[in-house]
Amino acid sequence: MTADGATNGAAYKYVTYEELDGGTIVRIMLNRPKQRNAQNRGLLVELGDAFMRAEADDDVRVVILGGAGTMFSSGHDMGSSDSREEMAPGPNQHPSATSHGGTREGAEKLMLQEWHYYFENTRRWRNLRKITIASVHGPVFAAGLMLMWACDLIVAAEGTTFADVVGTRLGMCGLEYFAHPWEFGPRKAKELLLTGDSIDAEEAHHLGMVSKIFPADELDESTVALARRIATMPTMAALLIKESVNQSVDNMGFYNALNACFTIHELNHSHWAQVHENKYPVALPEDGVADWRTSPPVLPALKDRAEAPNPAG
C-alpha cells in the first residue's frame, strides 16, 4: 500500500477492474451503488490506482469508465459513514487524510487536499496515455461531471442528465476541475451554474459534450463495441491523435484556465470559512442556498422555455 492508501492492483473495495478481449480493453466501474457512486476518498484513490494500472499495462489500448447501479456518480461524498470515518482520526482513517496537506491547518489544508484528490488527479486522468471512454447513465451530478470530462469520449444512455448543483446548494462557483465553459460553452455554463438546472443527453450531444447516445439496455455492449473499434488503431496513432487535440485545447488556454479557476474555487471556500463561526467552508441554508440534504429535484434547463406562454397565441 502506498502513502495514499493505493492498493497497487490488489483487491479494490470501491471500484472494479475488468479485462476484456484478452486485456486490450479494461473496464473500470465505480462500485458504491448504495451511495449512488458518491466519491469518497477511498474510491478516488482506488480509481487513481486502477487508471495507473491500466496505463502501465502495454496490452491495454482502451479504458472504459462506468458506474454500477442506477447512476454513474452523484458527485463528491458529502458525509456518508465511510467518508466520515476515513477522514477522522481512528482505526479506519484513510492514509491520505494525514498526507498531502492533511496535517496542515486552515485554507492551506483544504487547498492542498483538494488539489491532490479533486483537481490534479482529474487532470492526470485526462492526460492518461491510453484512450478513455466514459460510459454514463442516470443523473450525473457535480463531481461526476469531472470524472467523465477527464475521458476522451463520453457515451450516454438515453435518459441521462447532467447538472452541477454546487452553486445553488453549496454556494460554490462550480467544481475544482472547472471545465464547464469548454464542455457546455460559456453562456450555457453560466446558466447551468446559476440555476442548478440540468441538460439531457440529447442537448449534451448537440453541444458536442457527448459523443454517442445508446439505448439504456445496450449501453454496456455498445460502449465495448466502440472501444473495440478504437483498439484496432495503431497505439502510436491513437496516442498522438489524443495528444494533438489535448495540446490544441491547452494552447487555447484550457490548462491555464483550470489552474486559475481552481484558485478561485479555493477563494470561494475561504469566504464561507471566514463568515461562518464554525468555519464550515461552503454555504449554509441561512446564506440563501437550498439545503443539499433536502433540496428540491433538479429541473431540466429546457423546462422554462417549454412552459413559457406563447406570445403569438
Residue frames as qw, qx, qy, qz and C-alpha x, y, z in Angstrom:
[[0.000, 0.888, 0.460, 0.000, 0.00, 0.00, 0.00],
 [0.404, 0.444, -0.024, 0.800, 1.30, 3.47, -0.90],
 [0.133, -0.131, -0.429, 0.884, 1.21, 6.58, 1.30],
 [0.400, -0.046, -0.184, -0.897, -2.10, 7.46, -0.37],
 [0.620, 0.030, 0.643, -0.449, -3.59, 4.10, 0.51],
 [0.673, 0.433, -0.385, -0.461, -3.48, 2.82, -3.07],
 [0.883, -0.183, 0.408, -0.144, -3.52, -0.95, -3.38],
 [0.033, 0.591, -0.707, -0.386, -1.26, -1.26, -6.44],
 [0.514, 0.179, -0.715, -0.439, -3.50, -3.77, -8.18],
 [0.006, 0.067, 0.934, -0.351, -4.70, -5.67, -5.10],
 [0.064, -0.578, -0.803, -0.131, -8.41, -6.22, -4.49],
 [0.049, -0.268, -0.010, -0.962, -10.40, -2.99, -4.62],
 [0.043, 0.380, 0.770, -0.511, -13.22, -2.07, -2.26],
 [0.247, 0.645, 0.286, -0.665, -14.84, 0.80, -4.14],
 [0.483, 0.585, -0.366, -0.539, -14.08, 0.10, -7.83],
 [0.887, 0.056, 0.455, 0.050, -13.92, -2.97, -10.05],
 [0.075, 0.669, -0.582, -0.456, -11.27, -3.68, -12.68],
 [0.830, 0.234, 0.496, -0.104, -12.16, -6.00, -15.56],
 [0.109, -0.444, 0.655, 0.601, -10.02, -7.03, -18.53],
 [0.745, 0.482, 0.335, -0.316, -11.86, -7.62, -21.82],
 [0.742, 0.662, -0.106, -0.019, -10.73, -9.01, -25.17],
 [0.873, 0.097, -0.189, 0.440, -7.55, -10.51, -23.80],
 [0.510, -0.561, -0.155, 0.633, -6.68, -7.37, -21.89],
 [0.324, 0.287, 0.306, 0.848, -6.74, -4.90, -24.79],
 [0.293, -0.606, -0.201, -0.712, -9.75, -3.21, -23.17],
 [0.263, -0.144, -0.746, 0.595, -10.12, -2.54, -19.45],
 [0.337, -0.651, -0.388, -0.558, -13.43, -1.61, -17.84],
 [0.210, -0.010, -0.610, 0.764, -13.25, 0.23, -14.51],
 [0.352, -0.628, -0.546, -0.428, -16.53, 0.61, -12.64],
 [0.189, -0.375, 0.433, -0.798, -17.28, 2.89, -9.72],
 [0.550, -0.200, -0.804, -0.108, -18.74, 0.43, -7.25],
 [0.015, 0.141, 0.640, -0.755, -20.65, 2.17, -4.46],
 [0.172, -0.388, -0.668, -0.611, -24.16, 1.67, -5.86],
 [0.348, -0.657, -0.643, 0.183, -25.90, 2.11, -2.48],
 [0.254, -0.649, -0.113, 0.708, -24.26, 5.54, -2.17],
 [0.525, 0.821, 0.208, -0.087, -25.02, 6.36, -5.84],
 [0.781, 0.264, 0.026, 0.565, -21.28, 6.10, -6.52],
 [0.169, -0.980, 0.064, -0.088, -20.54, 9.15, -4.39],
 [0.680, 0.487, -0.363, 0.411, -16.81, 9.78, -4.44],
 [0.649, -0.752, 0.099, 0.056, -15.29, 9.22, -1.02],
 [0.048, -0.814, 0.563, 0.139, -11.51, 9.37, -0.62],
 [0.602, -0.198, 0.769, 0.083, -11.08, 5.61, -0.81],
 [0.701, 0.566, 0.434, 0.003, -12.90, 5.48, -4.13],
 [0.328, 0.927, -0.165, -0.077, -10.82, 8.29, -5.62],
 [0.253, -0.668, 0.691, 0.107, -7.52, 6.76, -4.53],
 [0.662, 0.049, 0.745, 0.063, -8.55, 3.33, -5.82],
 [0.615, 0.745, 0.249, -0.066, -9.72, 4.87, -9.09],
 [0.124, 0.891, -0.420, -0.121, -6.36, 6.55, -9.49],
 [0.456, -0.400, 0.791, 0.085, -4.61, 3.26, -8.81],
 [0.710, 0.354, 0.609, -0.011, -6.81, 1.47, -11.36],
 [0.475, 0.874, -0.020, -0.101, -6.11, 4.09, -14.02],
 [0.062, -0.784, 0.609, 0.098, -2.37, 3.87, -13.37],
 [0.632, -0.126, 0.764, 0.023, -2.54, 0.08, -13.51],
 [0.698, 0.597, 0.396, -0.007, -4.20, 0.25, -16.93],
 [0.267, 0.929, -0.239, -0.097, -1.72, 2.86, -18.10],
 [0.306, -0.636, 0.702, 0.094, 1.26, 0.71, -17.08],
 [0.710, 0.098, 0.697, 0.022, -0.06, -2.37, -18.92],
 [0.028, 0.412, -0.543, -0.731, 1.18, -2.29, -22.52],
 [0.111, 0.266, 0.922, 0.261, -1.56, -4.70, -23.60],
 [0.114, 0.707, 0.580, -0.388, -4.25, -2.15, -22.72],
 [0.262, 0.258, 0.421, 0.829, -5.38, 0.11, -25.56],
 [0.298, -0.506, -0.261, -0.766, -8.72, 1.49, -24.34],
 [0.120, -0.145, -0.769, 0.611, -10.08, 2.13, -20.83],
 [0.337, -0.559, -0.515, -0.555, -13.82, 2.33, -20.17],
 [0.036, 0.012, -0.613, 0.789, -15.05, 4.13, -17.04],
 [0.444, -0.436, -0.553, -0.554, -18.59, 3.38, -15.85],
 [0.266, -0.293, 0.548, -0.737, -20.67, 3.19, -12.70],
 [0.201, -0.211, -0.956, 0.007, -22.53, 0.31, -11.08],
 [0.040, 0.482, 0.680, -0.551, -26.16, 0.71, -10.08],
 [0.273, 0.781, 0.558, -0.064, -28.72, 3.31, -11.05],
 [0.204, 0.979, -0.021, -0.013, -26.35, 6.19, -11.89],
 [0.690, 0.491, -0.281, 0.451, -22.80, 6.96, -12.92],
 [0.470, -0.115, -0.478, 0.733, -21.94, 9.23, -9.98],
 [0.205, -0.872, -0.440, -0.064, -23.76, 11.64, -7.69],
 [0.128, 0.869, -0.209, 0.429, -20.59, 13.66, -7.08],
 [0.226, 0.409, -0.694, 0.547, -18.40, 14.02, -4.03],
 [0.548, -0.425, -0.711, 0.119, -19.38, 12.15, -0.88],
 [0.117, -0.656, 0.065, -0.742, -20.83, 14.81, 1.43],
 [0.324, -0.469, 0.541, -0.619, -20.83, 12.83, 4.64],
 [0.878, -0.101, -0.405, -0.233, -21.57, 9.11, 4.48],
 [0.787, -0.584, 0.197, 0.001, -20.30, 6.95, 7.34],
 [0.867, 0.162, 0.110, 0.458, -17.45, 5.77, 5.10],
 [0.344, 0.722, -0.014, 0.601, -16.45, 9.34, 4.35],
 [0.416, -0.833, 0.148, -0.335, -16.58, 10.46, 7.97],
 [0.894, -0.388, 0.177, 0.133, -14.55, 7.51, 9.20],
 [0.814, 0.276, 0.093, 0.502, -11.82, 7.77, 6.58],
 [0.249, 0.718, -0.066, 0.646, -11.14, 11.46, 7.33],
 [0.510, -0.764, 0.147, -0.367, -11.30, 11.31, 11.14],
 [0.051, 0.526, -0.810, 0.254, -8.56, 10.01, 13.47],
 [0.800, -0.137, 0.427, -0.400, -9.09, 6.38, 14.33],
 [0.581, -0.171, 0.771, 0.196, -8.53, 2.84, 13.07],
 [0.583, 0.540, 0.588, 0.152, -10.48, 3.46, 9.84],
 [0.067, 0.870, -0.106, -0.477, -8.76, 6.71, 8.89],
 [0.813, 0.543, 0.099, 0.187, -7.57, 6.71, 5.29],
 [0.696, -0.233, 0.069, 0.676, -3.78, 7.22, 4.92],
 [0.321, 0.495, 0.283, 0.756, -4.37, 10.18, 2.60],
 [0.312, -0.879, -0.307, -0.187, -6.02, 12.12, 5.43],
 [0.565, -0.757, 0.118, 0.307, -2.61, 12.66, 7.03],
 [0.557, -0.118, 0.427, 0.703, -0.61, 13.42, 3.88],
 [0.219, 0.424, 0.490, 0.729, -0.71, 15.96, 1.03],
 [0.125, -0.402, 0.031, -0.906, -1.67, 18.77, 3.37],
 [0.618, -0.472, -0.583, -0.235, -3.87, 16.67, 5.64],
 [0.607, -0.428, -0.439, 0.505, -1.90, 17.70, 8.74],
 [0.193, 0.187, 0.001, 0.963, -1.86, 21.42, 7.89],
 [0.024, 0.551, 0.626, -0.552, -4.43, 23.94, 9.09],
 [0.213, 0.638, 0.113, -0.732, -6.94, 26.37, 7.65],
 [0.647, 0.662, -0.051, -0.374, -7.21, 27.14, 3.95],
 [0.121, 0.610, -0.763, -0.175, -3.84, 25.51, 3.31],
 [0.407, -0.061, 0.900, -0.146, -5.14, 22.10, 4.38],
 [0.633, 0.522, 0.478, -0.313, -8.26, 22.23, 2.23],
 [0.432, 0.783, -0.283, -0.347, -6.43, 23.67, -0.76],
 [0.003, 0.508, -0.851, -0.133, -3.72, 21.01, -0.73],
 [0.465, 0.099, 0.861, -0.182, -6.13, 18.14, -0.18],
 [0.610, 0.640, 0.336, -0.326, -8.47, 19.30, -2.94],
 [0.279, 0.746, -0.494, -0.350, -5.56, 20.00, -5.30],
 [0.094, -0.347, 0.928, 0.096, -4.30, 16.42, -4.98],
 [0.255, 0.166, 0.944, -0.127, -7.55, 14.47, -4.73],
 [0.431, 0.681, 0.500, -0.317, -10.08, 16.54, -6.71],
 [0.313, 0.874, -0.127, -0.349, -8.09, 18.64, -9.19],
 [0.070, 0.659, -0.699, -0.267, -4.70, 17.31, -10.18],
 [0.455, -0.016, 0.890, 0.002, -5.84, 13.69, -10.13],
 [0.592, 0.638, 0.431, -0.239, -8.63, 14.56, -12.59],
 [0.330, 0.843, -0.315, -0.284, -6.18, 16.39, -14.85],
 [0.238, -0.448, 0.850, 0.142, -3.80, 13.43, -14.61],
 [0.561, 0.258, 0.783, -0.065, -6.55, 11.09, -15.77],
 [0.504, 0.798, 0.104, -0.315, -7.38, 13.45, -18.64],
 [0.255, 0.776, -0.549, -0.178, -3.78, 13.02, -19.82],
 [0.794, -0.186, 0.579, -0.028, -3.69, 9.23, -19.40],
 [0.046, 0.500, -0.696, -0.514, -1.56, 7.62, -22.11],
 [0.193, 0.242, 0.938, 0.157, -4.49, 5.45, -23.21],
 [0.297, -0.275, -0.392, -0.826, -7.76, 6.27, -24.93],
 [0.055, 0.188, 0.798, -0.569, -10.54, 6.55, -22.35],
 [0.314, -0.366, -0.567, -0.668, -14.31, 6.33, -22.72],
 [0.247, 0.022, 0.612, -0.751, -16.78, 7.43, -20.04],
 [0.315, -0.292, -0.804, -0.411, -19.95, 5.33, -20.21],
 [0.098, 0.005, 0.497, -0.862, -22.57, 7.20, -18.19],
 [0.322, -0.452, -0.737, -0.387, -26.20, 6.76, -17.21],
 [0.378, -0.683, -0.569, 0.257, -28.79, 8.16, -14.83],
 [0.046, -0.994, -0.009, -0.100, -28.39, 11.64, -13.37],
 [0.726, 0.119, -0.191, 0.650, -24.74, 12.75, -13.41],
 [0.262, -0.949, -0.165, -0.064, -24.18, 15.37, -10.74],
 [0.293, -0.916, 0.272, 0.032, -21.35, 17.75, -9.86],
 [0.257, -0.638, 0.703, 0.182, -18.06, 15.84, -9.43],
 [0.754, 0.228, 0.614, 0.053, -19.49, 13.06, -11.57],
 [0.513, 0.856, 0.027, -0.051, -19.01, 15.55, -14.40],
 [0.111, -0.820, 0.549, 0.121, -15.31, 15.84, -13.58],
 [0.615, -0.207, 0.753, 0.110, -14.75, 12.12, -13.95],
 [0.689, 0.514, 0.500, 0.101, -16.44, 11.89, -17.32],
 [0.281, 0.951, -0.098, -0.077, -14.84, 15.14, -18.57],
 [0.368, -0.659, 0.620, 0.212, -11.44, 13.59, -17.88],
 [0.695, 0.109, 0.688, 0.175, -12.18, 10.96, -20.54],
 [0.142, -0.188, 0.557, 0.797, -11.52, 11.29, -24.26],
 [0.336, -0.238, -0.626, -0.662, -15.03, 10.25, -25.28],
 [0.334, 0.061, 0.638, -0.691, -18.34, 10.29, -23.42],
 [0.354, -0.196, -0.756, -0.515, -21.19, 7.97, -24.36],
 [0.325, -0.056, 0.504, -0.798, -24.51, 8.14, -22.57],
 [0.087, 0.359, 0.929, 0.012, -27.60, 6.04, -22.10],
 [0.185, -0.526, -0.441, -0.704, -30.88, 7.50, -23.27],
 [0.543, -0.735, -0.370, -0.166, -32.41, 9.46, -20.40],
 [0.642, -0.208, -0.258, 0.691, -29.08, 10.53, -18.89],
 [0.019, -0.959, -0.152, -0.238, -28.99, 14.07, -17.46],
 [0.631, 0.104, -0.245, 0.729, -26.12, 16.32, -16.39],
 [0.216, -0.905, -0.158, -0.331, -26.09, 19.06, -13.73],
 [0.468, 0.125, -0.475, 0.734, -23.71, 20.95, -11.47],
 [0.403, -0.768, -0.417, -0.271, -25.71, 21.95, -8.39],
 [0.609, -0.249, -0.371, 0.655, -22.84, 23.18, -6.17],
 [0.077, 0.271, 0.015, 0.959, -23.69, 26.82, -6.84],
 [0.503, -0.444, -0.254, -0.697, -27.33, 26.57, -5.80],
 [0.839, -0.420, -0.334, -0.093, -26.80, 24.06, -2.97],
 [0.772, -0.320, -0.173, 0.521, -23.32, 24.85, -1.62],
 [0.029, -0.981, -0.009, 0.193, -22.73, 28.43, -2.73],
 [0.566, -0.406, 0.496, 0.519, -19.65, 27.40, -4.71],
 [0.369, 0.700, -0.252, -0.557, -18.52, 28.60, -8.14],
 [0.818, 0.395, -0.364, -0.205, -18.58, 25.20, -9.78],
 [0.975, -0.180, -0.025, 0.126, -16.19, 22.29, -9.44],
 [0.520, -0.663, 0.355, 0.405, -12.48, 22.10, -8.69],
 [0.405, -0.021, 0.676, 0.616, -11.77, 20.90, -12.25],
 [0.314, 0.653, 0.286, -0.627, -13.59, 23.78, -13.94],
 [0.263, -0.006, 0.741, 0.618, -14.10, 22.54, -17.49],
 [0.316, 0.617, 0.627, -0.355, -17.64, 23.92, -17.74],
 [0.303, 0.749, -0.090, -0.582, -17.08, 26.69, -20.35],
 [0.061, 0.428, -0.794, -0.427, -15.18, 24.24, -22.54],
 [0.123, 0.150, 0.980, 0.033, -17.76, 21.47, -22.27],
 [0.197, 0.670, 0.665, -0.265, -21.04, 23.46, -22.16],
 [0.262, 0.606, 0.270, 0.701, -19.98, 26.72, -23.81],
 [0.182, 0.123, -0.382, 0.898, -19.67, 29.99, -21.84],
 [0.421, -0.227, 0.020, -0.878, -23.29, 31.12, -21.64],
 [0.807, -0.223, -0.472, -0.277, -24.77, 27.68, -21.11],
 [0.572, -0.006, -0.625, 0.532, -22.18, 27.16, -18.35],
 [0.070, -0.157, 0.323, -0.931, -23.34, 30.33, -16.61],
 [0.645, -0.223, -0.238, -0.691, -27.00, 29.33, -16.97],
 [0.810, -0.154, -0.565, -0.034, -26.50, 25.85, -15.55],
 [0.461, 0.016, -0.570, 0.680, -24.31, 27.02, -12.67],
 [0.155, -0.162, 0.209, -0.952, -26.60, 29.93, -11.71],
 [0.698, -0.159, -0.149, -0.682, -29.79, 27.82, -11.81],
 [0.406, -0.253, 0.851, -0.219, -28.63, 24.31, -10.93],
 [0.813, 0.353, 0.088, -0.454, -30.73, 23.07, -13.87],
 [0.624, -0.179, 0.717, 0.254, -29.81, 20.01, -15.92],
 [0.494, 0.485, -0.424, -0.584, -29.42, 19.23, -19.59],
 [0.921, 0.048, 0.346, -0.172, -30.31, 15.91, -21.14],
 [0.662, -0.181, 0.580, 0.439, -28.14, 13.63, -23.26],
 [0.530, 0.648, 0.455, 0.303, -29.62, 14.98, -26.49],
 [0.051, 0.996, -0.033, 0.059, -28.66, 18.57, -25.71],
 [0.541, -0.651, 0.463, 0.264, -25.26, 17.41, -24.44],
 [0.698, 0.176, 0.566, 0.402, -24.79, 15.63, -27.77],
 [0.350, 0.869, 0.267, 0.228, -25.78, 18.78, -29.64],
 [0.215, -0.949, 0.222, 0.055, -23.19, 20.75, -27.63],
 [0.625, 0.565, -0.519, 0.142, -20.52, 18.18, -28.50],
 [0.363, -0.572, 0.625, -0.388, -20.01, 17.04, -24.91],
 [0.759, -0.027, 0.627, -0.174, -21.48, 13.58, -25.52],
 [0.007, -0.354, 0.761, 0.543, -20.16, 11.55, -28.45],
 [0.390, -0.110, -0.798, -0.445, -22.94, 8.96, -28.77],
 [0.562, -0.147, 0.408, -0.704, -26.28, 8.09, -27.17],
 [0.301, 0.049, -0.935, -0.184, -27.29, 4.44, -26.81],
 [0.707, -0.436, -0.341, -0.441, -30.48, 2.73, -25.57],
 [0.440, -0.661, 0.471, -0.384, -30.09, 2.18, -21.84],
 [0.916, -0.163, 0.352, -0.103, -30.19, -1.62, -22.11],
 [0.854, 0.433, 0.024, 0.286, -27.47, -1.52, -24.80],
 [0.074, -0.961, 0.257, -0.066, -25.07, 0.91, -23.11],
 [0.616, -0.539, 0.556, 0.148, -22.51, -1.62, -21.91],
 [0.778, 0.226, 0.526, 0.260, -22.48, -3.65, -25.13],
 [0.459, 0.845, 0.163, 0.222, -22.36, -0.60, -27.39],
 [0.215, -0.918, 0.332, 0.034, -19.58, 1.02, -25.35],
 [0.684, -0.327, 0.604, 0.247, -17.44, -2.11, -25.65],
 [0.699, 0.516, 0.425, 0.253, -18.14, -2.23, -29.41],
 [0.205, 0.968, -0.072, 0.127, -16.90, 1.36, -29.75],
 [0.458, -0.736, 0.489, 0.100, -13.84, 0.52, -27.65],
 [0.802, 0.030, 0.542, 0.250, -13.09, -2.42, -29.93],
 [0.558, 0.776, 0.185, 0.228, -13.10, -0.17, -32.98],
 [0.040, -0.950, 0.288, -0.110, -10.64, 2.20, -31.35],
 [0.696, -0.502, 0.505, 0.091, -8.48, -0.66, -30.06],
 [0.848, 0.329, 0.327, 0.256, -7.74, -1.74, -33.63],
 [0.295, 0.937, -0.130, 0.135, -5.88, 1.50, -34.33],
 [0.679, 0.258, -0.389, 0.567, -2.09, 1.59, -34.06],
 [0.513, -0.673, -0.396, 0.356, -1.36, 2.67, -30.50],
 [0.391, -0.220, 0.060, 0.892, 1.02, 5.44, -31.56],
 [0.032, -0.376, -0.470, -0.798, -1.55, 6.95, -33.91],
 [0.427, -0.697, -0.556, -0.148, -4.25, 6.84, -31.23],
 [0.535, -0.542, -0.260, 0.594, -1.98, 8.44, -28.66],
 [0.288, -0.094, 0.187, 0.934, -0.88, 11.24, -30.99],
 [0.164, -0.558, -0.551, -0.598, -4.46, 11.97, -32.03],
 [0.508, -0.726, -0.445, 0.132, -5.33, 12.35, -28.36],
 [0.520, -0.421, -0.063, 0.740, -2.24, 14.42, -27.68],
 [0.203, 0.241, 0.369, 0.874, -2.82, 16.67, -30.69],
 [0.290, -0.698, -0.484, -0.441, -6.35, 17.51, -29.58],
 [0.590, -0.682, -0.319, 0.292, -5.36, 17.97, -25.92],
 [0.493, -0.217, 0.070, 0.840, -2.39, 20.14, -26.83],
 [0.065, 0.460, 0.424, 0.777, -4.57, 22.25, -29.13],
 [0.421, -0.772, -0.418, -0.226, -7.08, 22.88, -26.34],
 [0.637, -0.533, -0.173, 0.529, -4.28, 23.58, -23.85],
 [0.386, 0.008, 0.202, 0.900, -2.77, 26.14, -26.23],
 [0.146, -0.617, -0.447, -0.631, -6.20, 27.76, -26.47],
 [0.176, -0.527, 0.329, -0.763, -5.97, 28.33, -22.71],
 [0.807, -0.352, -0.387, -0.276, -7.57, 25.26, -21.14],
 [0.725, -0.076, -0.497, 0.471, -4.60, 24.33, -18.94],
 [0.187, 0.169, -0.295, 0.922, -4.10, 27.85, -17.58],
 [0.494, -0.389, -0.176, -0.757, -7.84, 28.34, -17.13],
 [0.801, -0.317, -0.507, -0.016, -8.04, 25.20, -15.00],
 [0.539, -0.034, -0.446, 0.714, -5.25, 26.49, -12.76],
 [0.068, -0.256, 0.089, -0.960, -6.84, 29.92, -12.38],
 [0.625, -0.370, -0.287, -0.625, -10.31, 28.57, -11.65],
 [0.733, -0.251, -0.587, 0.235, -9.04, 26.12, -9.05],
 [0.299, 0.019, -0.379, 0.876, -7.59, 29.08, -7.15],
 [0.362, -0.274, -0.103, -0.885, -10.93, 30.90, -7.43],
 [0.735, -0.316, -0.554, -0.229, -12.65, 27.78, -6.11],
 [0.607, -0.198, -0.553, 0.535, -10.44, 27.79, -3.04],
 [0.002, 0.152, -0.158, 0.976, -11.12, 31.52, -2.50],
 [0.581, -0.344, -0.360, -0.644, -14.83, 30.64, -2.50],
 [0.740, -0.299, -0.579, 0.165, -14.20, 28.04, 0.23],
 [0.408, -0.032, -0.399, 0.821, -12.19, 30.56, 2.24],
 [0.248, -0.339, -0.094, -0.903, -15.00, 33.11, 2.04],
 [0.723, -0.424, -0.381, -0.391, -17.51, 30.76, 3.64],
 [0.720, -0.184, -0.508, 0.436, -14.99, 29.59, 6.25],
 [0.223, 0.137, -0.255, 0.931, -14.46, 33.22, 7.26],
 [0.383, -0.319, -0.094, -0.862, -18.12, 34.21, 7.53],
 [0.797, -0.344, -0.426, -0.256, -19.21, 31.10, 9.45],
 [0.445, -0.713, 0.430, -0.330, -18.46, 30.81, 13.15],
 [0.893, -0.196, 0.405, -0.021, -17.94, 27.07, 12.79],
 [0.121, -0.594, 0.628, 0.488, -15.54, 27.65, 9.81],
 [0.696, 0.319, 0.643, 0.011, -17.70, 25.48, 7.54],
 [0.225, -0.382, 0.442, 0.780, -16.23, 26.11, 4.06],
 [0.007, 0.312, 0.716, 0.624, -19.42, 26.03, 1.97],
 [0.333, -0.267, -0.027, -0.904, -22.69, 27.95, 2.12],
 [0.050, 0.225, 0.894, -0.383, -25.44, 27.02, 4.57],
 [0.034, 0.648, 0.719, 0.248, -29.22, 27.39, 4.15],
 [0.190, -0.839, -0.300, 0.413, -29.12, 30.63, 6.14],
 [0.262, -0.410, 0.365, 0.794, -26.81, 32.01, 3.44],
 [0.504, 0.508, -0.040, -0.697, -29.58, 31.62, 0.87],
 [0.335, 0.283, -0.823, -0.360, -28.96, 28.20, -0.68],
 [0.865, -0.176, -0.218, -0.417, -31.14, 25.11, -0.61],
 [0.576, -0.484, 0.643, -0.141, -30.13, 22.51, 1.97],
 [0.366, 0.410, -0.760, -0.348, -28.40, 19.89, -0.18],
 [0.098, -0.016, 0.972, -0.213, -29.84, 17.10, 2.01],
 [0.295, 0.527, 0.731, -0.318, -33.47, 18.09, 1.40],
 [0.093, 0.402, -0.269, -0.870, -33.22, 20.23, -1.73],
 [0.725, 0.445, 0.256, -0.459, -35.94, 20.05, -4.39],
 [0.815, 0.208, 0.463, 0.279, -35.44, 17.98, -7.55],
 [0.224, -0.372, 0.411, 0.801, -33.17, 19.29, -10.26],
 [0.567, 0.659, 0.331, -0.367, -35.19, 20.76, -13.12],
 [0.675, 0.270, 0.438, 0.529, -34.35, 20.44, -16.81],
 [0.189, -0.369, 0.098, 0.905, -32.93, 23.63, -18.30],
 [0.058, -0.178, -0.638, -0.747, -35.36, 23.42, -21.23],
 [0.099, -0.548, -0.809, 0.187, -38.39, 23.36, -18.92],
 [0.004, -0.579, -0.220, 0.785, -38.68, 27.16, -18.67],
 [0.158, 0.259, -0.502, -0.810, -38.83, 27.51, -22.45],
 [0.151, -0.234, -0.922, -0.270, -41.29, 24.63, -22.79],
 [0.144, -0.619, -0.722, 0.274, -43.68, 26.22, -20.28],
 [0.076, -0.296, -0.006, 0.952, -43.29, 29.84, -21.38],
 [0.471, 0.638, 0.477, -0.379, -46.52, 31.38, -22.75],
 [0.496, 0.285, 0.549, 0.609, -46.71, 31.68, -26.50],
 [0.007, 0.446, 0.098, -0.890, -46.83, 35.45, -27.33],
 [0.220, 0.072, -0.585, -0.777, -48.50, 34.64, -30.64],
 [0.272, -0.296, -0.902, -0.156, -51.18, 32.53, -29.10]]
